[in-house]
Structure formats: C-alpha cells, structure tokens
Amino acid sequence: MQNNDIEKITVKVSVITIIMNALLTVFKLFAGIFGASYALISDAVHSASDVFSTIIVIIGVKISAKKADKKHPFGHERFECVAAILLAVVLFATGVGIGYTGVVNIVKGAYNSFEIPKIIALIAAAVSIVVKELMFWYTMSAAKKVNSSALKADAWHHRSDSLSSIGSLVGVIGAMCGVPIMDSIACIVISLLIIKAAVQIFIDAVKKMTDEACEEKTESEIRNYIECCEGVIRVDELMTRMFGNRIYVIAEIACQPDISLFDAHSIAETVHKGIEDNFPLVKHITVHVNPYKDSQ
C-alpha cells in the first residue's frame, strides 16, 4: 500500500471521527447540564479532547506520508510515531485525571452531595458507550489495514471514552439507586484501564523509533521468499528494522562464485524487486551478493 493510500484512509477515518466526537461533545454537555450529571459533563470534556487528539493524528500521518527529501533521505515515517507518543501522553493524562477525581471524591465524601441525575443523563451515557465503541472498532480496523501507530492510539482513545461513559452510566444508575459512591469507584477502575492502554501505545511507538526488528513471522516469510529466488543458494544474513510503520531489510545472499558480475547483479535485482512487490510494508531492501562456500 502506497503512502498516498495510507494518507487517504487515515484522513477519511479521522474526519469522520472529528465530526462524531464534536456531535457527542455537544450532546453529552447538554445532557450533563440539564440532566444534573457532573460525571457526564466531565465525559463531554473528554470527548472534546478526542477532537484534539484526532487532529494530531491527521498532522502526524500527513507529515509521515511526505516523500523523502535532502534532510530526510529515508522518509518521514517516524513522525507518525511522534504523533502516537503525543496521543499516549494525552491518554495517560486523561486516565490519571479520571482516577484522581474518583479518589478525591471518595476521600472527601463529595459523592454524598451530588444531585440525583435525570433520565436524559442516563440516555446520553448509554448512547455514548455504543457510539464510541463502534468508533473504536472502525478506527482500529483501519489502523490494522494501514499498520498505523497513530490510528491505533486514536482507536484506544475512543475506547477510553467508551470506558469513561460506562463510568458515567454506572454513576448515574448508582445515584438514582441511592449509591452515589459507585461513580467514584468506577472512575478509578476505568482510569487504570486507560493508563494501561496509554503505556502500551507509548511502548509500541518507541519500539518503532529505535530500529527494532520486524515480527519474526514476517522476517521468516522474507527469508523463505529470498531462498526460493532463482540463483540464490543460501541466505547468509538477514536483518530488518522498523522505521515508523515500514520495514527496511538488509540481505546477504550466496550465489555460485563463477557467475559474471552481470548475472550476480541480475539475481540481486530479482530479489530486490520481488521483496518490495510482495511485502507492502517493506520500504527498501539492500541486497549484497557473496560467493558461495560450503564451509559457511
């Protein structure tokens, strides 16, 4: 898949996300104010932060899709990882904020003074859960299709908002049933789940920025493909590294020692073209030809 295709898919998903989050923010804010639910008002602010995070995704992906230039001869893919790290930080801060609020409310007993919410708050929280969960699966599906760290991070941001809305729903039901502390307890549990997702996103993005090898399965498939190429007797060495969401490969192949330079170059070109044509995530492969020796 070409960078332009990745950019188009990402921008399409992101624009839909921004529109849905903006509508949810207005709806939840209205329901929170008129339904007397402070939890839902906080949830609306959380949805508003999702709009900001999605804008970061668009910027990150647009920069990463730029062609290589003099200052960035290997391309700009790592800018998408930068966007993912920024989103992980926002997600982490959101989780900490939700958890802190829950702890403070329990310690101070503030939940006892909460006004009993109205039915509109219950409806808004339920609608938010369904919509945000659908947005999570929609965004995650696109993220896996284009192998985008930033989109995956944004998908988990939707899931965090869905979990936050579950907390709002539990809080509203708890208050209606005379157990307002349920809201604060749910907030703490949800915050831990959000923080866990943020840490996972951060680690994944950092790995892609530190030249970690690609997955063993992909590396094994690349090795097997090269070994099946005509003229290749053996793969002496194979190294891979992640560059953003793309893969760079260095391969040393062994060929008959008595072939001409022209033939050796032709075999290397066949391997080069075959790998880049059959493995979309491979951005570039360097092929070095060694003379075959039985002792190796």
C-alpha positions as CSV (number, residue, x, y, z in Angstrom):
1,M,0.0,0.0,0.0
2,Q,1.4,3.4,-1.0
3,N,1.8,6.3,1.4
4,N,-0.8,8.3,-0.5
5,D,-3.3,5.5,0.0
6,I,-2.5,5.3,3.7
7,E,-2.9,9.0,4.0
8,K,-6.3,9.0,2.3
9,I,-7.7,6.2,4.5
10,T,-6.3,7.9,7.6
11,V,-7.7,11.3,6.8
12,K,-11.1,9.8,5.9
13,V,-11.3,7.9,9.2
14,S,-10.1,11.0,11.1
15,V,-12.6,13.4,9.6
16,I,-15.5,11.0,10.5
17,T,-14.0,10.7,14.0
18,I,-13.8,14.5,14.4
19,I,-17.5,15.0,13.3
20,M,-18.8,12.2,15.6
21,N,-16.8,13.5,18.6
22,A,-18.0,17.0,18.1
23,L,-21.6,15.9,18.0
24,L,-21.1,13.7,21.1
25,T,-19.4,16.5,22.9
26,V,-22.4,18.8,22.4
27,F,-24.9,16.1,23.2
28,K,-23.2,15.0,26.4
29,L,-22.7,18.6,27.5
30,F,-26.3,19.4,27.0
31,A,-27.4,16.2,28.8
32,G,-25.0,16.7,31.6
33,I,-26.1,20.3,32.3
34,F,-29.9,19.7,32.0
35,G,-29.7,16.1,33.5
36,A,-27.7,17.2,36.5
37,S,-24.8,14.9,36.0
38,Y,-21.3,16.2,36.7
39,A,-19.8,12.9,35.5
40,L,-21.4,13.4,32.1
41,I,-20.1,16.9,31.9
42,S,-16.6,15.6,32.6
43,D,-17.2,12.9,29.9
44,A,-18.2,15.7,27.4
45,V,-14.8,17.4,28.1
46,H,-13.1,14.0,27.5
47,S,-14.9,13.8,24.1
48,A,-13.7,17.3,23.3
49,S,-10.1,16.2,23.9
50,D,-10.6,13.4,21.4
51,V,-11.2,16.0,18.7
52,F,-7.7,17.5,19.6
53,S,-6.1,14.1,19.5
54,T,-7.5,13.2,16.1
55,I,-6.2,16.5,14.7
56,I,-2.7,15.3,15.9
57,V,-3.2,12.0,14.1
58,I,-4.0,13.8,10.8
59,I,-1.0,16.1,11.1
60,G,1.3,13.1,12.0
61,V,0.1,11.0,9.1
62,K,0.3,13.8,6.6
63,I,3.9,14.6,7.6
64,S,4.9,10.9,7.6
65,A,3.4,10.5,4.1
66,K,5.7,13.1,2.6
67,K,8.3,11.9,0.2
68,A,12.0,11.7,1.1
69,D,13.9,14.9,0.7
70,K,17.5,16.1,1.2
71,K,17.1,16.5,5.0
72,H,15.1,13.2,5.4
73,P,16.6,10.8,2.8
74,F,14.9,7.8,4.4
75,G,11.5,9.5,4.5
76,H,9.2,10.9,7.3
77,E,7.5,7.7,8.6
78,R,8.7,8.3,12.2
79,F,6.7,11.4,12.5
80,E,3.7,9.1,12.8
81,C,5.3,7.5,15.9
82,V,5.8,11.0,17.3
83,A,2.0,11.6,16.9
84,A,1.4,8.2,18.6
85,I,3.6,9.2,21.6
86,L,1.7,12.6,21.9
87,L,-1.6,10.7,21.9
88,A,-0.3,8.3,24.5
89,V,0.7,11.2,26.8
90,V,-2.8,12.7,26.3
91,L,-4.4,9.3,27.1
92,F,-2.2,8.8,30.1
93,A,-3.1,12.3,31.4
94,T,-6.8,11.6,30.9
95,G,-6.6,8.3,32.8
96,V,-4.7,10.0,35.7
97,G,-7.3,12.8,35.8
98,I,-10.3,10.5,35.9
99,G,-8.6,8.4,38.6
100,Y,-7.6,11.4,40.7
101,T,-11.2,12.8,40.6
102,G,-12.5,9.4,41.8
103,V,-10.0,9.2,44.7
104,V,-10.7,12.7,45.8
105,N,-14.5,12.3,45.7
106,I,-14.1,9.1,47.9
107,V,-11.7,10.6,50.4
108,K,-13.6,13.8,50.8
109,G,-17.0,12.1,50.7
110,A,-18.1,14.6,48.0
111,Y,-20.3,12.0,46.3
112,N,-22.8,12.4,49.1
113,S,-23.7,15.9,47.9
114,F,-24.2,15.0,44.3
115,E,-27.6,15.9,42.8
116,I,-29.7,12.9,41.6
117,P,-29.4,12.8,37.8
118,K,-32.3,12.9,35.4
119,I,-33.2,10.3,32.8
120,I,-31.6,12.3,29.9
121,A,-28.2,11.8,31.5
122,L,-28.8,8.0,31.6
123,I,-29.7,8.0,27.9
124,A,-26.8,10.2,26.9
125,A,-24.3,7.9,28.7
126,A,-25.8,4.8,27.0
127,V,-25.7,6.4,23.6
128,S,-22.1,7.5,24.1
129,I,-21.0,4.0,25.0
130,V,-22.4,2.5,21.9
131,V,-21.2,5.2,19.5
132,K,-17.7,5.3,21.0
133,E,-17.3,1.5,20.9
134,L,-18.4,1.5,17.2
135,M,-15.8,4.2,16.6
136,F,-13.1,2.2,18.3
137,W,-13.7,-0.9,16.1
138,Y,-14.0,1.3,13.0
139,T,-10.7,3.1,13.7
140,M,-8.9,0.0,14.8
141,S,-9.9,-1.8,11.7
142,A,-8.4,1.0,9.5
143,A,-5.3,1.2,11.8
144,K,-4.6,-2.5,11.2
145,K,-5.2,-2.2,7.5
146,V,-2.6,0.6,7.1
147,N,-0.4,-0.5,10.1
148,S,-0.7,2.9,11.7
149,S,0.5,3.5,15.3
150,A,-1.2,6.9,15.4
151,L,-4.6,5.5,14.3
152,K,-4.2,2.6,16.8
153,A,-3.6,5.2,19.5
154,D,-6.6,7.2,18.4
155,A,-8.7,4.0,18.4
156,W,-7.7,3.4,22.0
157,H,-8.7,7.0,22.8
158,H,-12.2,6.1,21.6
159,R,-12.2,3.0,23.8
160,S,-11.1,5.2,26.8
161,D,-14.0,7.5,26.1
162,S,-16.3,4.5,25.9
163,L,-15.0,3.3,29.3
164,S,-15.4,6.8,30.7
165,S,-19.0,6.8,29.5
166,I,-19.5,3.4,31.3
167,G,-18.3,5.1,34.4
168,S,-20.8,7.9,33.8
169,L,-23.6,5.3,33.3
170,V,-22.7,3.5,36.5
171,G,-22.5,6.8,38.4
172,V,-25.9,7.9,37.1
173,I,-27.5,4.5,37.9
174,G,-25.8,4.4,41.3
175,A,-27.0,7.9,42.2
176,M,-30.6,7.0,41.1
177,C,-30.4,3.9,43.3
178,G,-29.0,5.8,46.3
179,V,-25.4,4.6,46.0
180,P,-23.5,7.6,44.6
181,I,-20.1,6.2,45.6
182,M,-20.3,3.8,42.6
183,D,-19.4,6.7,40.3
184,S,-16.1,7.3,42.0
185,I,-15.2,3.6,42.3
186,A,-15.9,3.1,38.6
187,C,-13.7,6.1,37.7
188,I,-10.7,4.6,39.5
189,V,-11.1,1.2,37.7
190,I,-11.6,2.9,34.3
191,S,-8.5,5.1,34.9
192,L,-6.3,2.1,35.4
193,L,-7.5,0.6,32.1
194,I,-6.9,3.9,30.2
195,I,-3.4,4.2,31.7
196,K,-2.6,0.6,30.7
197,A,-3.6,1.4,27.1
198,A,-1.5,4.6,27.1
199,V,1.6,2.7,28.2
200,Q,1.1,0.0,25.6
201,I,0.7,2.7,22.8
202,F,3.8,4.5,24.1
203,I,6.0,1.3,24.1
204,D,4.8,0.3,20.6
205,A,5.7,3.8,19.2
206,V,9.1,3.9,20.9
207,K,10.0,0.4,19.6
208,K,9.3,1.6,16.1
209,M,11.6,4.6,16.6
210,T,14.5,2.5,17.9
211,D,15.2,0.3,14.9
212,E,13.6,-2.8,16.4
213,A,13.4,-5.8,14.1
214,C,10.1,-6.6,12.5
215,E,7.9,-9.5,13.6
216,E,9.6,-13.0,13.5
217,K,6.8,-14.3,11.2
218,T,7.4,-11.5,8.6
219,E,11.2,-11.9,8.8
220,S,10.8,-15.7,8.3
221,E,8.5,-15.1,5.3
222,I,11.0,-12.7,3.7
223,R,13.8,-15.3,4.3
224,N,11.8,-18.1,2.7
225,Y,10.9,-15.9,-0.3
226,I,14.6,-15.0,-0.9
227,E,15.7,-18.6,-0.7
228,C,13.2,-19.5,-3.4
229,C,14.5,-16.9,-5.9
230,E,16.4,-18.3,-8.9
231,G,20.1,-18.2,-8.5
232,V,20.1,-17.9,-4.7
233,I,21.8,-20.8,-3.0
234,R,21.6,-19.6,0.6
235,V,20.7,-16.5,2.7
236,D,23.9,-15.8,4.6
237,E,22.4,-13.0,6.7
238,L,19.1,-11.2,7.0
239,M,18.5,-8.1,9.1
240,T,15.3,-6.0,9.4
241,R,14.4,-2.8,11.2
242,M,11.2,-0.9,11.7
243,F,11.1,2.7,10.5
244,G,7.8,4.1,11.7
245,N,5.3,1.6,10.2
246,R,7.6,0.5,7.4
247,I,10.4,-2.1,7.2
248,Y,14.0,-1.8,6.0
249,V,15.8,-5.0,5.0
250,I,19.4,-5.9,4.6
251,A,20.1,-9.3,3.0
252,E,23.3,-11.1,2.2
253,I,22.8,-13.9,-0.3
254,A,25.2,-16.6,-1.5
255,C,25.4,-17.4,-5.2
256,Q,27.7,-19.5,-7.4
257,P,31.2,-18.0,-7.3
258,D,31.9,-18.3,-11.0
259,I,29.0,-16.3,-12.3
260,S,29.5,-12.9,-14.0
261,L,29.0,-9.6,-12.3
262,F,26.1,-9.0,-14.6
263,D,24.4,-12.3,-13.5
264,A,25.1,-11.5,-9.8
265,H,23.5,-8.1,-10.3
266,S,20.5,-9.6,-12.0
267,I,19.9,-12.1,-9.2
268,A,20.2,-9.3,-6.6
269,E,17.7,-7.1,-8.6
270,T,15.2,-10.1,-8.8
271,V,15.4,-10.4,-5.0
272,H,15.1,-6.7,-4.5
273,K,12.0,-6.3,-6.8
274,G,10.4,-9.4,-5.5
275,I,10.6,-8.5,-1.9
276,E,9.3,-4.9,-2.4
277,D,6.5,-6.1,-4.7
278,N,5.3,-8.9,-2.4
279,F,5.8,-7.3,1.0
280,P,3.9,-4.0,1.1
281,L,5.4,-3.0,4.5
282,V,9.0,-3.2,3.1
283,K,10.0,0.2,2.1
284,H,13.5,-0.8,0.9
285,I,15.8,-3.8,0.8
286,T,19.6,-3.8,0.3
287,V,20.9,-7.0,-1.3
288,H,24.6,-8.0,-1.1
289,V,25.9,-11.0,-3.1
290,N,28.5,-13.3,-1.6
291,P,30.4,-16.1,-3.4
292,Y,29.0,-19.5,-2.1
293,K,31.3,-21.5,0.1
294,D,30.5,-24.9,1.5
295,S,32.2,-24.2,4.8
296,Q,29.8,-21.3,5.7
